[in-house]
Amino acid sequence: MADFFAMGGYAGYVWPAYGAALLVLVGLLIASLRMLRRCETALALLEAERPRRGRRRDANLPPKAADQAGSALQAKPAEEGGTP
């Protein structure tokens, strides 16, 4: 086991390299988690400021087709026998 930790005489170079890599990875993890929290907070503020709009009736249709389908569903004028 001592041979493993001695790394064939290169332990003075190998272990500090592992330590530096570990510090960089932990630093990236901490920075990423902080950024995630910041973005979640900003998103929550934006969503509270501007509530979500309602879903389209014909969500599977492209916008123009949905608008045409919506206008076709409107009531007919009274002179055509529809309800006013």
N, C-alpha and C positions, 0 to 999 in steps of 0.2 A: 504494500500500500504506500509505503514511503517513496518507492520509485515513481509511482503515479504522480504524487504531489511534487516530486522533484523535477518532473517533466524532462528527464534526461539531462539535467543541468541547465535547462532553459526556463525554470520556474520564475525567475526574476523578470522575465519578459512576458511569459504566457499569462500568469495570474493577474498582473496589472491590466493586460489587454482585455481579459474576461471582465474584470471589474469596471473598466471604462465602458465597455460595450453594455454591461448591465446598467450602469448609470444613465447612459444615453437612452436605452429602452424604457427605463422607469420615467425619465424626464419626458419622453414622447407620450407615454401613457397618461401622465399627469396633465400635460398640456392638452391632449385630446379630450380628456374628461372635462377639463375646465371649459374648453371651447364648446363642447356638447351642451353643458349646462347653460352657457351664455346664449347659444342659439335657441335652446328650448325656451328660455325666458323671453327672448325677443319674439319668438313665434307666438307664445302665449299672449304677450302684449298686443301684437298685431291682430290676433284672432279676437281678442276682447274689444279692440278698437273698431273692428269692422267685422260684424257677424257674417257667417256663411250665407250665401244666397241659396234659394230653393233649387231643387233639381229640376231639370227640364222634363216635361211630360214624356217626350219621346227621346229618351237619353241615347238610344242606339242609332238614331238618325243623325246625319250631319246637320249643322245649324240651319242651313237654308231649307232643307227638307222638313225639319221639325217645325219651322215657322210656317211653311205651307200647310203642313198637316194640322197645325193649331188653328190656322185661319179657316180650314175646311170644317173644323168641328164647331165653329161658332154658330149661333142660332141664325136662322134665316129671317129676313125682314118680314114684318107683318103682312105686307102686300103679297108675299109669295106663300102665305099660308103658315108661316112659322109664328112662334111666340115673340112678342115685342121685347 
